[in-house]
Amino acid sequence: MGAALPAAPLLVIAGAGSGKTSTLANRVANLVAEGRDPSRILMLTFSRRAAEEMKRRVERILARHFKGSVSARLEWAGTFHAIGARLLREYSHRIGLSADFSILDREDAADLMNLVRHEQGLSAKESRFPTKGTCLAIYSRAVNALRPLQEVLESVFPWCLNWEADLKALFQSYVEAKQRNNALDYDDLLLYVAQAMAVPELAEEVGSRFDHILVDEYQDTNRLQASILLALKPRGDGLTVVGDDAQSIYAFRAAEIRNILDFPKHFIPPAQIVTLSRNYRSTQPILKAANAVIGLAAERFTKNLWSDRESGQKPVLVTVRDEIDEAAYVANRILENREAGLRLKDQAVLFRASSHSGPLELELTRRNIPFVKFGGLKFLDAAHIKDVLAGLTLDIQSTQRCRRVPCPAAATRHRSGACHTDYAGAGARHCTSAPRCGDYAAGGVHAAMACLCRGHLPCGDQQHRLAGRTRERAQMV
């Protein structure tokens, strides 16, 4: 095929439920079907799962429409951080970086920050100094937002303003510690690439490797990520970004809404804008309410979501006093729907975050309403809650065993006259022969409880076995 003209920059404003992922996958598949080299297509997503799903969709589309005559191996599909790490290793010799650098995850980075924090004596301050996690969050925010430390502290961490000078010194030492250890944290994977792409010759070399760059969820990118894209494709040729300004909710992670709002203005002529407004998930009354809410935004890309799925039901806005009343209201509606013939399995409750479900889980459990939680552990399955329940169950059962369960070893001894125990009273209980560890294993939890009543504690692996069995019983409470 002849050399194709470079594609103009494209912004796809994809409303909620409008098939954004399918649109992106079809665009990639169409490029490959037209003869574009898959190895010269760069696809950037925000999770590894999304990248793998995009690859699978492209392969399915090509297999369905071209019966295996066209194949695609997307060698450059992944998260910003994964692609950044790969580029840094390839170009390490050009930017003075060792190719065998190690990557610190968030926990390792926080530990290193804490080590430097201790070395500088900041943990021994008379006034409370920010913890390692807070220090790392401040550092990460400043890096990803490309903002001065003072501005970040004033806008996001005002309670740490008094420590600005100490934080500057801490971050400098943290950077030096990473360099000594030939290590990069997640933020460095973007920062180093952005700094490398600030060299026009290098940026042009890397950018020329890709005919097309496609970015998913562009409304969630930060300033650092946007600077990398604009350095790779300053004229926007082959650059496609997909997102929805109405779904920008990650400002707390330094996401910059202006990235998507200002995207068309970066190029001459401005980027083409395509709007996807048909919603395939919801009903028209819900979309009408959503359009009314987002219509109040001071600045936005105009779109009105619509659907051919009609419904006689309208959304209801309910105001309650607190989360306890909220859980009670939801539980009442669930039971009302059940009485009206709607099965429990046909009802769902949505949360913004898994941690918000606790009060409702307790209310449903209290009312004996069975449920399945998707995403995260149920409240009663959390490790610390199970430990508390196990301890309470152990205490209750030990009291009951003291009153009702005779010790097997004691019963044998009693018949021979060597042992007597007053199980009914709360007074002295004694056995002339304490059971061995093996007795706990043989008698199980009942024997163990009975022996606990007499003051004999299980030892070693018997304690672990008892705790494990008690936890299992606690799960049924």
PLY file of the C-alpha trace (Angstrom):
ply
format ascii 1.0
element vertex 477
property float x
property float y
property float z
element edge 476
property int vertex1
property int vertex2
end_header
0.00 0.00 0.00
1.15 3.57 -0.55
2.18 5.80 2.30
-0.92 6.97 4.13
-1.39 10.60 5.06
-0.97 11.25 8.80
-4.29 11.14 10.62
-5.49 14.39 12.19
-5.80 14.59 15.98
-9.13 13.23 17.20
-11.04 13.70 20.45
-13.87 11.24 21.11
-16.26 12.47 23.80
-17.86 9.24 24.90
-20.80 9.59 27.26
-21.47 7.05 29.96
-22.56 3.69 28.58
-21.99 4.78 24.98
-19.62 1.97 24.01
-16.33 3.81 24.49
-14.18 0.70 24.82
-15.83 -0.90 21.80
-15.24 2.27 19.78
-11.55 2.32 20.64
-11.12 -1.38 19.87
-12.91 -0.99 16.52
-10.71 1.95 15.58
-7.56 -0.09 16.25
-8.98 -3.06 14.34
-9.88 -0.80 11.42
-6.35 0.62 11.32
-4.89 -2.88 11.21
-7.39 -3.97 8.57
-6.33 -1.01 6.42
-2.78 -2.30 6.49
-1.25 -0.31 9.34
1.54 -2.08 11.18
0.26 -3.16 14.65
3.77 -2.75 16.07
3.57 0.97 15.24
0.35 1.48 17.21
0.67 2.62 20.82
-2.35 2.15 23.07
-2.35 3.65 26.57
-4.83 2.59 29.25
-5.12 3.01 33.01
-4.93 -0.64 34.02
-3.28 -3.80 32.79
-6.66 -5.49 32.71
-7.99 -2.80 30.37
-4.98 -3.23 28.08
-5.43 -6.99 27.89
-9.16 -6.63 27.30
-8.47 -4.16 24.48
-6.07 -6.61 22.83
-8.63 -9.42 23.03
-11.39 -7.24 21.57
-9.23 -6.19 18.63
-8.33 -9.81 17.90
-11.99 -10.89 18.10
-13.11 -8.10 15.76
-10.46 -8.98 13.19
-11.20 -12.70 13.44
-14.94 -12.11 13.04
-14.77 -9.79 10.06
-11.68 -11.04 8.23
-11.81 -14.79 8.99
-8.22 -14.93 10.16
-6.78 -13.24 7.05
-5.66 -10.27 9.15
-3.92 -10.67 12.50
-2.86 -8.13 15.09
-0.19 -8.28 17.72
-0.36 -5.07 19.69
3.17 -4.98 21.03
2.71 -1.54 22.57
-0.44 -1.70 24.64
-0.35 -1.06 28.37
-0.56 1.47 31.17
1.31 4.77 31.14
3.65 3.38 33.81
4.33 0.08 32.03
5.05 1.78 28.71
7.18 4.35 30.53
9.28 1.64 32.17
9.80 -0.08 28.83
10.92 3.14 27.11
13.27 4.00 29.96
15.02 0.64 29.72
15.37 0.98 25.95
16.71 4.53 26.06
18.54 4.35 29.39
21.94 4.83 27.74
20.69 8.07 26.19
19.52 9.63 29.44
22.24 8.48 31.86
20.14 5.80 33.53
21.17 2.24 34.28
19.01 -0.21 32.33
18.76 -2.62 35.26
17.01 -0.15 37.56
14.54 -1.61 40.05
10.98 -0.34 40.46
9.64 0.48 43.91
5.97 -0.19 44.49
4.01 2.15 46.75
4.80 0.19 49.90
8.52 0.04 49.15
8.57 3.72 48.27
6.83 4.59 51.54
9.36 2.49 53.49
12.27 4.27 51.82
10.63 7.63 52.52
10.27 6.58 56.15
13.92 5.53 56.37
15.06 8.92 55.11
12.54 10.55 57.43
14.14 8.84 60.43
17.67 9.60 59.27
16.84 13.30 59.18
15.35 13.17 62.66
11.92 14.22 61.46
10.18 11.40 63.32
11.55 12.75 66.60
10.15 16.26 66.22
8.35 17.70 69.24
5.41 18.57 67.00
3.79 15.80 64.97
5.45 15.44 61.55
3.50 13.95 58.60
3.63 10.15 58.38
5.47 8.32 55.61
2.25 7.79 53.69
1.36 11.48 53.81
4.89 12.49 52.81
4.76 10.15 49.81
1.31 11.44 48.84
2.58 15.04 48.91
5.63 14.14 46.84
3.52 12.18 44.33
0.98 15.00 44.01
3.67 17.57 43.28
5.31 15.34 40.66
2.16 14.29 38.81
0.50 17.71 38.92
3.72 19.53 37.95
3.02 21.97 40.75
5.40 23.69 43.20
5.43 22.16 46.66
4.03 25.29 48.29
1.04 25.30 45.93
0.34 21.62 46.59
0.49 22.14 50.35
-1.80 25.17 50.22
-4.43 23.51 48.05
-4.39 19.88 49.18
-2.38 19.48 52.40
-2.85 22.78 54.29
-2.18 21.14 57.67
1.38 20.44 56.51
2.25 24.00 55.45
4.45 24.58 58.51
6.70 21.73 57.38
7.42 23.04 53.86
11.17 23.53 54.42
11.58 20.14 56.10
9.57 18.44 53.34
11.76 19.99 50.64
14.86 18.63 52.37
13.18 15.25 52.88
12.21 14.93 49.21
15.70 15.88 48.08
17.20 13.17 50.29
14.53 10.70 49.11
15.51 11.32 45.48
19.19 10.90 46.32
18.45 7.63 48.15
16.64 6.28 45.07
19.55 7.24 42.87
22.06 5.53 45.17
19.98 2.37 45.05
19.39 2.54 41.27
15.64 2.54 41.92
12.64 4.37 40.50
9.22 4.69 42.06
5.98 4.75 40.06
6.05 8.54 39.75
9.59 8.41 38.35
8.44 6.17 35.51
6.44 9.13 34.21
8.76 11.91 35.38
11.86 10.47 33.72
10.03 9.90 30.44
8.60 13.44 30.53
12.05 14.90 31.13
13.53 12.77 28.34
10.80 13.89 25.95
11.63 17.50 26.78
14.65 16.98 24.49
13.13 17.64 21.02
15.45 15.27 19.15
14.71 12.38 21.47
10.99 13.10 21.53
10.88 13.11 17.74
12.79 9.84 17.59
10.47 8.08 20.00
7.34 9.64 18.51
8.31 8.55 14.99
8.15 4.94 16.12
4.37 5.18 16.34
2.00 6.08 13.53
-0.94 6.11 15.92
-1.25 6.74 19.65
-4.61 6.03 21.26
-5.43 6.94 24.87
-8.31 5.65 26.95
-10.00 7.61 29.81
-8.25 10.84 28.87
-10.25 12.83 31.44
-8.29 10.97 34.14
-4.81 11.89 32.90
-2.61 14.25 34.92
-0.45 17.08 33.64
2.65 14.89 33.53
0.97 12.30 31.29
-0.46 14.98 29.00
2.99 16.55 28.62
4.40 13.20 27.43
1.68 12.81 24.77
2.07 16.34 23.45
5.85 15.91 23.28
5.51 12.68 21.30
2.94 14.13 18.88
3.26 17.94 18.99
1.24 18.31 15.76
-1.29 15.70 16.88
-0.77 13.44 13.85
-2.22 10.00 14.62
-3.20 11.01 18.16
-6.64 9.85 19.34
-7.90 10.36 22.88
-11.17 9.06 24.26
-12.88 10.28 27.41
-15.75 12.14 28.99
-15.32 15.43 30.83
-18.53 14.64 32.74
-16.87 11.57 34.29
-13.73 13.28 35.62
-13.71 12.17 39.26
-10.03 11.59 40.02
-8.91 15.12 40.85
-7.80 13.76 44.23
-5.21 11.73 42.29
-3.99 14.83 40.44
-6.16 14.18 37.35
-6.45 17.42 35.38
-9.82 18.15 33.78
-8.23 20.82 31.61
-6.34 18.12 29.69
-9.51 17.03 27.91
-11.19 20.44 27.82
-8.17 22.07 26.18
-7.11 19.17 23.97
-8.50 20.55 20.65
-6.77 23.91 21.21
-3.28 22.40 21.26
-3.28 21.89 17.51
-3.65 23.95 14.34
-6.17 23.30 12.98
-7.95 22.20 16.18
-8.55 18.51 16.79
-11.72 17.00 15.38
-14.36 16.21 18.00
-16.70 13.23 17.75
-19.45 12.80 20.33
-20.99 9.48 21.35
-24.30 10.25 23.03
-26.36 7.08 22.71
-26.45 5.17 25.98
-26.85 1.39 25.86
-27.20 0.75 29.59
-29.84 2.95 31.11
-33.38 4.18 30.49
-34.44 7.57 29.21
-35.84 8.95 32.52
-32.52 8.32 34.25
-30.57 9.88 31.37
-32.85 12.90 31.41
-32.03 13.47 35.07
-28.31 12.97 34.42
-28.37 15.47 31.53
-30.05 18.04 33.77
-27.39 17.66 36.46
-24.35 17.82 34.15
-25.98 20.70 32.28
-25.20 22.90 35.28
-21.44 22.57 34.65
-19.78 25.90 33.92
-17.63 24.44 31.14
-18.17 21.23 29.25
-18.49 19.55 25.86
-22.16 19.69 24.99
-23.87 16.34 24.66
-27.24 14.92 25.64
-27.32 11.25 26.44
-30.28 9.39 25.02
-31.60 5.84 24.85
-34.40 4.01 23.10
-35.07 2.14 26.34
-38.16 3.78 27.79
-39.46 3.32 31.30
-42.45 4.54 33.28
-40.37 4.77 36.44
-38.58 7.98 37.34
-35.50 8.35 39.55
-36.24 9.28 43.16
-34.08 11.59 45.26
-34.35 10.65 48.94
-32.87 12.72 51.77
-32.25 10.99 55.10
-30.66 12.01 58.38
-27.55 9.80 58.30
-26.09 6.58 56.91
-28.00 4.48 59.45
-31.33 5.84 58.21
-30.08 5.44 54.66
-29.39 1.72 55.22
-32.80 1.29 56.87
-34.54 2.99 53.94
-32.80 0.77 51.39
-33.57 -2.38 53.37
-37.24 -1.36 53.63
-37.46 -0.82 49.87
-35.83 -4.20 49.22
-38.42 -5.95 51.36
-41.26 -3.94 49.79
-40.10 -4.95 46.32
-39.89 -8.57 47.43
-43.45 -8.49 48.71
-44.49 -7.02 45.36
-43.01 -10.04 43.56
-39.51 -8.81 42.71
-37.00 -11.48 43.73
-34.05 -10.51 45.91
-31.63 -11.71 43.20
-33.21 -9.20 40.79
-32.40 -6.21 43.03
-29.05 -4.40 43.27
-27.50 -1.61 45.32
-24.66 0.45 43.82
-21.92 2.19 45.80
-19.27 4.69 44.79
-16.69 2.76 46.83
-16.68 -0.65 48.49
-15.98 0.90 51.90
-19.37 2.63 51.85
-21.34 -0.61 52.08
-20.71 -1.38 55.76
-23.88 0.09 57.35
-26.13 -1.53 54.74
-24.41 -4.91 55.12
-25.06 -4.83 58.86
-28.69 -3.81 58.31
-29.29 -6.58 55.76
-27.64 -9.15 58.05
-29.73 -7.96 61.00
-32.91 -8.41 58.97
-31.81 -11.80 57.63
-31.77 -10.57 54.03
-29.21 -12.63 52.07
-26.92 -10.76 49.69
-23.79 -11.15 47.59
-21.18 -8.40 47.54
-19.16 -7.81 44.39
-15.87 -5.99 44.84
-14.04 -6.19 48.15
-14.83 -8.30 51.20
-18.10 -8.34 53.01
-17.98 -6.40 56.28
-18.24 -9.61 58.32
-15.49 -11.25 56.21
-12.87 -8.60 56.92
-9.92 -10.01 58.88
-10.23 -7.66 61.86
-13.98 -8.25 62.15
-13.50 -12.03 62.00
-10.86 -11.80 64.72
-13.24 -9.90 66.99
-16.04 -12.39 66.31
-13.69 -15.29 66.92
-12.67 -13.82 70.27
-16.28 -13.25 71.29
-17.25 -16.77 70.20
-14.34 -18.23 72.15
-15.41 -16.33 75.26
-19.05 -17.41 74.94
-18.21 -21.03 74.25
-15.69 -21.27 77.08
-18.36 -20.05 79.51
-20.82 -22.60 78.18
-18.28 -25.44 78.36
-17.50 -24.56 81.97
-21.12 -25.19 82.85
-22.09 -28.04 80.54
-19.23 -29.96 78.93
-17.28 -32.48 81.04
-13.64 -33.07 80.16
-13.23 -36.52 78.52
-10.03 -37.12 80.43
-11.67 -35.91 83.63
-14.64 -38.24 83.20
-12.32 -41.23 82.98
-10.37 -40.13 85.99
-13.59 -39.48 87.93
-14.73 -43.06 87.52
-11.45 -44.23 88.99
-11.71 -41.80 91.87
-8.68 -39.82 90.79
-10.51 -36.65 89.72
-13.56 -34.65 90.65
-14.89 -31.43 89.09
-17.73 -29.17 90.07
-19.04 -28.27 86.60
-22.20 -26.62 87.83
-20.63 -24.11 90.17
-18.34 -21.20 89.49
-15.95 -22.20 92.24
-12.82 -24.32 92.24
-12.31 -26.73 89.36
-9.34 -29.01 89.38
-8.07 -32.11 87.68
-5.25 -34.20 89.09
-3.87 -34.83 85.62
-3.59 -32.08 82.99
-4.18 -33.44 79.52
-1.32 -33.60 77.06
-1.22 -31.59 73.81
-2.40 -34.67 72.00
-5.57 -34.68 74.07
-6.57 -31.37 72.50
-6.06 -32.71 69.01
-8.01 -35.88 69.79
-10.87 -34.18 71.62
-11.14 -31.26 69.19
-12.59 -27.94 70.19
-14.92 -29.45 72.83
-12.10 -31.05 74.75
-10.03 -27.92 74.40
-12.84 -25.77 75.77
-13.38 -28.12 78.68
-9.72 -28.03 79.56
-9.68 -24.26 79.25
-12.40 -24.26 81.89
-10.02 -26.01 84.25
-7.30 -23.47 83.59
-5.16 -25.55 81.20
-4.13 -23.60 78.10
-3.47 -25.33 74.79
0.09 -24.93 73.63
1.87 -24.54 70.29
0.02 -25.75 67.25
-3.01 -26.58 69.39
-3.59 -22.86 69.96
-3.51 -22.21 66.23
-5.81 -25.17 65.55
-8.28 -23.93 68.17
-8.19 -20.38 66.81
-8.75 -21.64 63.28
-11.76 -23.72 64.27
-13.19 -20.88 66.31
-12.90 -18.54 63.33
-14.75 -21.09 61.20
-17.54 -21.18 63.75
-17.57 -17.38 63.90
-18.26 -17.21 60.17
-21.60 -18.88 60.80
-22.70 -16.33 63.41
0 1
1 2
2 3
3 4
4 5
5 6
6 7
7 8
8 9
9 10
10 11
11 12
12 13
13 14
14 15
15 16
16 17
17 18
18 19
19 20
20 21
21 22
22 23
23 24
24 25
25 26
26 27
27 28
28 29
29 30
30 31
31 32
32 33
33 34
34 35
35 36
36 37
37 38
38 39
39 40
40 41
41 42
42 43
43 44
44 45
45 46
46 47
47 48
48 49
49 50
50 51
51 52
52 53
53 54
54 55
55 56
56 57
57 58
58 59
59 60
60 61
61 62
62 63
63 64
64 65
65 66
66 67
67 68
68 69
69 70
70 71
71 72
72 73
73 74
74 75
75 76
76 77
77 78
78 79
79 80
80 81
81 82
82 83
83 84
84 85
85 86
86 87
87 88
88 89
89 90
90 91
91 92
92 93
93 94
94 95
95 96
96 97
97 98
98 99
99 100
100 101
101 102
102 103
103 104
104 105
105 106
106 107
107 108
108 109
109 110
110 111
111 112
112 113
113 114
114 115
115 116
116 117
117 118
118 119
119 120
120 121
121 122
122 123
123 124
124 125
125 126
126 127
127 128
128 129
129 130
130 131
131 132
132 133
133 134
134 135
135 136
136 137
137 138
138 139
139 140
140 141
141 142
142 143
143 144
144 145
145 146
146 147
147 148
148 149
149 150
150 151
151 152
152 153
153 154
154 155
155 156
156 157
157 158
158 159
159 160
160 161
161 162
162 163
163 164
164 165
165 166
166 167
167 168
168 169
169 170
170 171
171 172
172 173
173 174
174 175
175 176
176 177
177 178
178 179
179 180
180 181
181 182
182 183
183 184
184 185
185 186
186 187
187 188
188 189
189 190
190 191
191 192
192 193
193 194
194 195
195 196
196 197
197 198
198 199
199 200
200 201
201 202
202 203
203 204
204 205
205 206
206 207
207 208
208 209
209 210
210 211
211 212
212 213
213 214
214 215
215 216
216 217
217 218
218 219
219 220
220 221
221 222
222 223
223 224
224 225
225 226
226 227
227 228
228 229
229 230
230 231
231 232
232 233
233 234
234 235
235 236
236 237
237 238
238 239
239 240
240 241
241 242
242 243
243 244
244 245
245 246
246 247
247 248
248 249
249 250
250 251
251 252
252 253
253 254
254 255
255 256
256 257
257 258
258 259
259 260
260 261
261 262
262 263
263 264
264 265
265 266
266 267
267 268
268 269
269 270
270 271
271 272
272 273
273 274
274 275
275 276
276 277
277 278
278 279
279 280
280 281
281 282
282 283
283 284
284 285
285 286
286 287
287 288
288 289
289 290
290 291
291 292
292 293
293 294
294 295
295 296
296 297
297 298
298 299
299 300
300 301
301 302
302 303
303 304
304 305
305 306
306 307
307 308
308 309
309 310
310 311
311 312
312 313
313 314
314 315
315 316
316 317
317 318
318 319
319 320
320 321
321 322
322 323
323 324
324 325
325 326
326 327
327 328
328 329
329 330
330 331
331 332
332 333
333 334
334 335
335 336
336 337
337 338
338 339
339 340
340 341
341 342
342 343
343 344
344 345
345 346
346 347
347 348
348 349
349 350
350 351
351 352
352 353
353 354
354 355
355 356
356 357
357 358
358 359
359 360
360 361
361 362
362 363
363 364
364 365
365 366
366 367
367 368
368 369
369 370
370 371
371 372
372 373
373 374
374 375
375 376
376 377
377 378
378 379
379 380
380 381
381 382
382 383
383 384
384 385
385 386
386 387
387 388
388 389
389 390
390 391
391 392
392 393
393 394
394 395
395 396
396 397
397 398
398 399
399 400
400 401
401 402
402 403
403 404
404 405
405 406
406 407
407 408
408 409
409 410
410 411
411 412
412 413
413 414
414 415
415 416
416 417
417 418
418 419
419 420
420 421
421 422
422 423
423 424
424 425
425 426
426 427
427 428
428 429
429 430
430 431
431 432
432 433
433 434
434 435
435 436
436 437
437 438
438 439
439 440
440 441
441 442
442 443
443 444
444 445
445 446
446 447
447 448
448 449
449 450
450 451
451 452
452 453
453 454
454 455
455 456
456 457
457 458
458 459
459 460
460 461
461 462
462 463
463 464
464 465
465 466
466 467
467 468
468 469
469 470
470 471
471 472
472 473
473 474
474 475
475 476
